[in-house]
């Protein structure tokens, strides 16, 4: 699998998705196959999203790279992730921010949250990543403010709790738009208490972010 991982990372580098050494190093180090159900592990290094159950997906590697690059991560940062899935994206981010940083990640589906905890423990990231079961659109006020916040699911608008929990000078990245898998990836920087600067990063396709400040559950 390691050879396939190296091949994929080289491809993402050549295509311009990976731009920095720290993102390249993280994606080379994190074993994506360990964050996937056994029946689809053989597809771990295809650059495509894959189903992980309960209508959820593991993001395509190029999208993980895009988010990691756009977050502009540094050592020691405190990060909030909305939508843990099985833990892969959080592991890549954790690798970049190092042992002095921490990722708090919120997953609304308890069975996925539990599986993510197991995956993070077996890969050695459990001390640097805390998985919370709950409504991610409410954020995680207990550990706010955060240096960076990002969503791995799409919301109709930026959840207000996430804006409030972002540190001044911090950055939030989230897909915004429809619930049917076609959205715009938006980067938001908090300038002051009540001033935010937004930038459109282009079209993406994510599952819906369900919660009090996201999409309603069917």
KOLZA-46873 format. One record per residue (C-alpha): residue number from 0; residue in three letters; y, x negated, z. Coordinates in pm, 1 decimal. Last residue first. Example, Ala and Ser with C-alpha at 12.3 -4.5 7.8 and 13.67 -1.06 7.14 Angstrom:
# KOLZA-46873
<pos->1 code->SER py->-106.0 px->-1367.0 pz->714.0> $
<pos->0 code->ALA py->-450.0 px->-1230.0 pz->780.0> $
//
This chain:
# KOLZA-46873
<pos->217 code->UNK py->1387.8 px->3500.0 pz->654.7> $
<pos->216 code->UNK py->1562.3 px->3261.9 pz->895.1> $
<pos->215 code->UNK py->1940.2 px->3265.0 pz->861.8> $
<pos->214 code->UNK py->2107.1 px->2968.6 pz->691.0> $
<pos->213 code->UNK py->2319.1 px->2724.2 pz->890.6> $
<pos->212 code->UNK py->2536.4 px->2755.9 pz->1202.5> $
<pos->211 code->UNK py->2281.8 px->2951.2 pz->1410.9> $
<pos->210 code->UNK py->1988.4 px->2786.9 pz->1239.1> $
<pos->209 code->UNK py->1805.5 px->2714.3 pz->916.4> $
<pos->208 code->UNK py->1896.2 px->2412.6 pz->706.5> $
<pos->207 code->UNK py->1763.7 px->2501.5 pz->361.9> $
<pos->206 code->UNK py->1531.4 px->2268.0 pz->164.2> $
<pos->205 code->UNK py->1709.1 px->1998.2 pz->-33.2> $
<pos->204 code->UNK py->1807.7 px->1929.6 pz->-395.9> $
<pos->203 code->UNK py->2101.9 px->1701.4 pz->-473.9> $
<pos->202 code->UNK py->2416.5 px->1693.5 pz->-686.7> $
<pos->201 code->UNK py->2690.3 px->1437.2 pz->-631.7> $
<pos->200 code->UNK py->2863.2 px->1234.6 pz->-359.0> $
<pos->199 code->UNK py->3155.5 px->1469.9 pz->-293.5> $
<pos->198 code->UNK py->3404.3 px->1320.8 pz->-48.3> $
<pos->197 code->UNK py->3558.2 px->1484.8 pz->256.3> $
<pos->196 code->UNK py->3831.5 px->1372.1 pz->498.9> $
<pos->195 code->UNK py->3848.5 px->1537.7 pz->841.1> $
<pos->194 code->UNK py->4146.9 px->1601.0 pz->1067.0> $
<pos->193 code->UNK py->4128.7 px->1795.6 pz->1394.5> $
<pos->192 code->UNK py->4057.5 px->1537.0 pz->1661.9> $
<pos->191 code->UNK py->4137.1 px->1249.4 pz->1426.3> $
<pos->190 code->UNK py->4011.3 px->1090.8 pz->1101.7> $
<pos->189 code->UNK py->3654.1 px->1221.7 pz->1108.0> $
<pos->188 code->UNK py->3487.0 px->1116.3 pz->784.8> $
<pos->187 code->UNK py->3287.2 px->1366.2 pz->580.6> $
<pos->186 code->UNK py->3037.6 px->1277.6 pz->307.2> $
<pos->185 code->UNK py->2906.9 px->1564.7 pz->94.3> $
<pos->184 code->UNK py->2582.2 px->1589.4 pz->-102.4> $
<pos->183 code->UNK py->2621.4 px->1883.3 pz->-339.1> $
<pos->182 code->UNK py->2352.9 px->2151.8 pz->-357.6> $
<pos->181 code->UNK py->2059.9 px->2289.3 pz->-554.0> $
<pos->180 code->UNK py->1740.0 px->2370.9 pz->-359.2> $
<pos->179 code->UNK py->1761.8 px->2749.5 pz->-327.6> $
<pos->178 code->UNK py->1966.8 px->2777.8 pz->-7.9> $
<pos->177 code->UNK py->2294.6 px->2728.6 pz->-194.3> $
<pos->176 code->UNK py->2560.9 px->2475.3 pz->-117.3> $
<pos->175 code->UNK py->2615.5 px->2177.1 pz->111.1> $
<pos->174 code->UNK py->2399.6 px->1865.8 pz->158.1> $
<pos->173 code->UNK py->2514.0 px->1666.3 pz->464.8> $
<pos->172 code->UNK py->2664.2 px->1329.4 pz->546.0> $
<pos->171 code->UNK py->2878.8 px->1280.7 pz->857.9> $
<pos->170 code->UNK py->3088.6 px->970.6 pz->923.7> $
<pos->169 code->UNK py->3259.1 px->836.9 pz->1235.0> $
<pos->168 code->UNK py->3620.1 px->723.9 pz->1272.6> $
<pos->167 code->UNK py->3666.6 px->972.7 pz->1554.6> $
<pos->166 code->UNK py->3312.8 px->1024.2 pz->1689.2> $
<pos->165 code->UNK py->3120.5 px->1320.2 pz->1549.5> $
<pos->164 code->UNK py->3009.8 px->1582.6 pz->1802.8> $
<pos->163 code->UNK py->3286.3 px->1828.3 pz->1711.3> $
<pos->162 code->UNK py->3200.1 px->1809.9 pz->1341.0> $
<pos->161 code->UNK py->2833.6 px->1869.4 pz->1421.7> $
<pos->160 code->UNK py->2914.1 px->2170.2 pz->1640.9> $
<pos->159 code->UNK py->3115.8 px->2321.8 pz->1351.6> $
<pos->158 code->UNK py->2817.4 px->2330.2 pz->1114.6> $
<pos->157 code->UNK py->2935.8 px->2204.9 pz->773.1> $
<pos->156 code->UNK py->2899.2 px->2494.7 pz->532.3> $
<pos->155 code->UNK py->2617.8 px->2679.2 pz->350.5> $
<pos->154 code->UNK py->2378.2 px->2415.2 pz->491.3> $
<pos->153 code->UNK py->2122.7 px->2198.9 pz->315.0> $
<pos->152 code->UNK py->1843.5 px->1999.2 pz->479.1> $
<pos->151 code->UNK py->1808.6 px->1628.9 pz->564.5> $
<pos->150 code->UNK py->2134.3 px->1630.2 pz->759.1> $
<pos->149 code->UNK py->2334.6 px->1328.6 pz->871.5> $
<pos->148 code->UNK py->2544.2 px->1230.0 pz->1172.0> $
<pos->147 code->UNK py->2697.3 px->886.2 pz->1231.6> $
<pos->146 code->UNK py->2881.5 px->723.0 pz->1520.3> $
<pos->145 code->UNK py->2780.5 px->1005.3 pz->1752.6> $
<pos->144 code->UNK py->2982.1 px->1166.0 pz->2031.4> $
<pos->143 code->UNK py->2770.0 px->1310.2 pz->2175.4> $
<pos->142 code->UNK py->2447.6 px->1249.1 pz->2373.2> $
<pos->141 code->UNK py->2414.0 px->1579.9 pz->2559.4> $
<pos->140 code->UNK py->2589.7 px->1762.6 pz->2274.3> $
<pos->139 code->UNK py->2283.0 px->1743.1 pz->2046.1> $
<pos->138 code->UNK py->2367.0 px->1922.5 pz->1724.1> $
<pos->137 code->UNK py->2389.1 px->2301.4 pz->1725.3> $
<pos->136 code->UNK py->2286.4 px->2312.1 pz->1357.8> $
<pos->135 code->UNK py->1973.3 px->2123.1 pz->1462.5> $
<pos->134 code->UNK py->1824.0 px->2424.7 pz->1637.3> $
<pos->133 code->UNK py->1549.5 px->2291.3 pz->1862.5> $
<pos->132 code->UNK py->1278.2 px->2036.0 pz->1929.4> $
<pos->131 code->UNK py->1430.2 px->1694.5 pz->2004.2> $
<pos->130 code->UNK py->1281.8 px->1368.1 pz->1874.5> $
<pos->129 code->UNK py->1419.8 px->1048.9 pz->2033.5> $
<pos->128 code->UNK py->1410.9 px->733.4 pz->1821.0> $
<pos->127 code->UNK py->1443.0 px->373.6 pz->1944.0> $
<pos->126 code->UNK py->1153.8 px->366.8 pz->2193.6> $
<pos->125 code->UNK py->934.5 px->578.4 pz->1962.5> $
<pos->124 code->UNK py->971.7 px->336.9 pz->1671.0> $
<pos->123 code->UNK py->643.1 px->150.2 pz->1714.5> $
<pos->122 code->UNK py->455.5 px->279.8 pz->1410.1> $
<pos->121 code->UNK py->196.8 px->468.6 pz->1619.6> $
<pos->120 code->UNK py->470.2 px->612.2 pz->1841.6> $
<pos->119 code->UNK py->691.8 px->721.0 pz->1554.4> $
<pos->118 code->UNK py->402.5 px->900.6 pz->1385.7> $
<pos->117 code->UNK py->302.5 px->1079.5 pz->1708.0> $
<pos->116 code->UNK py->662.1 px->1188.2 pz->1774.2> $
<pos->115 code->UNK py->687.4 px->1310.6 pz->1413.6> $
<pos->114 code->UNK py->369.2 px->1515.9 pz->1462.2> $
<pos->113 code->UNK py->521.6 px->1681.8 pz->1768.4> $
<pos->112 code->UNK py->847.3 px->1758.6 pz->1587.8> $
<pos->111 code->UNK py->653.1 px->1896.8 pz->1290.7> $
<pos->110 code->UNK py->456.4 px->2132.4 pz->1516.8> $
<pos->109 code->UNK py->774.5 px->2240.0 pz->1698.5> $
<pos->108 code->UNK py->965.1 px->2343.7 pz->1381.2> $
<pos->107 code->UNK py->1339.6 px->2318.4 pz->1452.8> $
<pos->106 code->UNK py->1358.1 px->1938.3 pz->1436.1> $
<pos->105 code->UNK py->1645.0 px->1742.4 pz->1593.3> $
<pos->104 code->UNK py->1676.2 px->1364.0 pz->1566.3> $
<pos->103 code->UNK py->1845.0 px->1127.2 pz->1808.8> $
<pos->102 code->UNK py->1853.7 px->775.9 pz->1664.2> $
<pos->101 code->UNK py->1937.0 px->478.6 pz->1885.1> $
<pos->100 code->UNK py->2102.5 px->140.0 pz->1841.5> $
<pos->99 code->UNK py->2050.0 px->-181.4 pz->2041.5> $
<pos->98 code->UNK py->1705.9 px->-232.2 pz->1889.9> $
<pos->97 code->UNK py->1830.4 px->-232.9 pz->1533.3> $
<pos->96 code->UNK py->2070.4 px->-10.5 pz->1339.9> $
<pos->95 code->UNK py->1890.5 px->-75.5 pz->1009.9> $
<pos->94 code->UNK py->1534.0 px->-17.0 pz->1133.8> $
<pos->93 code->UNK py->1647.0 px->300.3 pz->1306.8> $
<pos->92 code->UNK py->1778.7 px->438.7 pz->977.7> $
<pos->91 code->UNK py->1444.0 px->372.8 pz->807.4> $
<pos->90 code->UNK py->1254.6 px->523.9 pz->1102.1> $
<pos->89 code->UNK py->1477.8 px->833.9 pz->1104.6> $
<pos->88 code->UNK py->1400.2 px->890.7 pz->736.8> $
<pos->87 code->UNK py->1025.8 px->865.2 pz->799.8> $
<pos->86 code->UNK py->1000.8 px->1093.6 pz->1104.3> $
<pos->85 code->UNK py->762.0 px->1371.9 pz->1000.9> $
<pos->84 code->UNK py->1036.5 px->1623.0 pz->923.3> $
<pos->83 code->UNK py->1320.7 px->1519.0 pz->1150.6> $
<pos->82 code->UNK py->1579.5 px->1769.6 pz->1029.7> $
<pos->81 code->UNK py->1929.0 px->1703.6 pz->1164.6> $
<pos->80 code->UNK py->1975.7 px->1332.8 pz->1238.7> $
<pos->79 code->UNK py->2219.0 px->1209.2 pz->1503.1> $
<pos->78 code->UNK py->2294.7 px->837.6 pz->1520.0> $
<pos->77 code->UNK py->2420.8 px->601.4 pz->1789.7> $
<pos->76 code->UNK py->2510.6 px->266.6 pz->1633.6> $
<pos->75 code->UNK py->2396.3 px->-67.4 pz->1773.6> $
<pos->74 code->UNK py->2370.3 px->-259.8 pz->1448.2> $
<pos->73 code->UNK py->2566.5 px->-111.9 pz->1159.4> $
<pos->72 code->UNK py->2514.0 px->174.1 pz->915.1> $
<pos->71 code->UNK py->2727.8 px->253.9 pz->611.3> $
<pos->70 code->UNK py->2609.9 px->616.6 pz->606.1> $
<pos->69 code->UNK py->2633.1 px->609.7 pz->225.0> $
<pos->68 code->UNK py->2368.6 px->337.2 pz->198.4> $
<pos->67 code->UNK py->2119.7 px->511.8 pz->426.2> $
<pos->66 code->UNK py->2180.3 px->845.9 pz->254.0> $
<pos->65 code->UNK py->2126.7 px->699.8 pz->-94.0> $
<pos->64 code->UNK py->1816.2 px->506.4 pz->16.8> $
<pos->63 code->UNK py->1654.8 px->816.0 pz->169.2> $
<pos->62 code->UNK py->1737.9 px->998.7 pz->-154.1> $
<pos->61 code->UNK py->1571.0 px->724.5 pz->-361.3> $
<pos->60 code->UNK py->1263.1 px->747.7 pz->-137.4> $
<pos->59 code->UNK py->1215.4 px->1118.3 pz->-216.4> $
<pos->58 code->UNK py->1257.5 px->1331.7 pz->93.3> $
<pos->57 code->UNK py->953.0 px->1445.1 pz->293.5> $
<pos->56 code->UNK py->926.2 px->1819.4 pz->240.3> $
<pos->55 code->UNK py->925.7 px->2142.3 pz->439.3> $
<pos->54 code->UNK py->777.5 px->2485.3 pz->360.2> $
<pos->53 code->UNK py->569.6 px->2482.0 pz->680.0> $
<pos->52 code->UNK py->376.8 px->2180.1 pz->551.5> $
<pos->51 code->UNK py->451.6 px->1820.8 pz->451.2> $
<pos->50 code->UNK py->528.3 px->1877.1 pz->81.7> $
<pos->49 code->UNK py->638.0 px->1571.5 pz->-119.6> $
<pos->48 code->UNK py->976.3 px->1455.2 pz->-246.8> $
<pos->47 code->UNK py->955.7 px->1206.4 pz->-534.4> $
<pos->46 code->UNK py->974.7 px->833.8 pz->-595.2> $
<pos->45 code->UNK py->600.3 px->771.5 pz->-589.0> $
<pos->44 code->UNK py->522.1 px->526.7 pz->-312.5> $
<pos->43 code->UNK py->349.9 px->760.6 pz->-68.5> $
<pos->42 code->UNK py->139.1 px->939.7 pz->-333.2> $
<pos->41 code->UNK py->-192.4 px->809.8 pz->-191.6> $
<pos->40 code->UNK py->-79.4 px->940.5 pz->145.7> $
<pos->39 code->UNK py->-101.2 px->1300.5 pz->23.2> $
<pos->38 code->UNK py->-421.1 px->1419.2 pz->197.2> $
<pos->37 code->UNK py->-357.3 px->1207.7 pz->505.7> $
<pos->36 code->UNK py->-32.4 px->1392.3 pz->594.3> $
<pos->35 code->UNK py->264.4 px->1157.4 pz->559.2> $
<pos->34 code->UNK py->463.1 px->939.0 pz->797.9> $
<pos->33 code->UNK py->218.3 px->646.6 pz->797.3> $
<pos->32 code->UNK py->236.2 px->638.3 pz->416.3> $
<pos->31 code->UNK py->607.8 px->557.1 pz->433.9> $
<pos->30 code->UNK py->536.6 px->219.3 pz->597.6> $
<pos->29 code->UNK py->884.0 px->102.2 pz->712.3> $
<pos->28 code->UNK py->946.3 px->-269.3 pz->642.6> $
<pos->27 code->UNK py->1035.4 px->-274.1 pz->274.1> $
<pos->26 code->UNK py->1265.1 px->24.1 pz->321.6> $
<pos->25 code->UNK py->1440.8 px->-148.6 pz->610.4> $
<pos->24 code->UNK py->1483.8 px->-478.9 pz->424.2> $
<pos->23 code->UNK py->1628.4 px->-305.7 pz->117.3> $
<pos->22 code->UNK py->1869.8 px->-106.2 pz->334.2> $
<pos->21 code->UNK py->1984.2 px->-424.3 pz->510.9> $
<pos->20 code->UNK py->2014.9 px->-621.0 pz->187.9> $
<pos->19 code->UNK py->2259.1 px->-375.5 pz->36.5> $
<pos->18 code->UNK py->2276.0 px->-168.7 pz->-282.0> $
<pos->17 code->UNK py->1956.3 px->36.6 pz->-293.2> $
<pos->16 code->UNK py->2003.0 px->332.4 pz->-527.1> $
<pos->15 code->UNK py->2117.9 px->104.2 pz->-809.3> $
<pos->14 code->UNK py->1824.6 px->157.3 pz->-1045.0> $
<pos->13 code->UNK py->1719.9 px->-207.6 pz->-1008.8> $
<pos->12 code->UNK py->1717.1 px->-177.8 pz->-630.1> $
<pos->11 code->UNK py->1520.7 px->147.1 pz->-643.5> $
<pos->10 code->UNK py->1264.1 px->-22.5 pz->-871.3> $
<pos->9 code->UNK py->1238.2 px->-324.7 pz->-642.1> $
<pos->8 code->UNK py->1184.0 px->-91.2 pz->-347.2> $
<pos->7 code->UNK py->908.3 px->90.1 pz->-537.3> $
<pos->6 code->UNK py->725.2 px->-231.3 pz->-628.8> $
<pos->5 code->UNK py->748.4 px->-361.3 pz->-272.9> $
<pos->4 code->UNK py->603.9 px->-36.2 pz->-140.5> $
<pos->3 code->UNK py->325.5 px->-44.9 pz->-400.4> $
<pos->2 code->UNK py->234.0 px->-397.3 pz->-292.6> $
<pos->1 code->UNK py->236.6 px->-289.6 pz->73.5> $
<pos->0 code->UNK py->0.0 px->0.0 pz->0.0> $
//
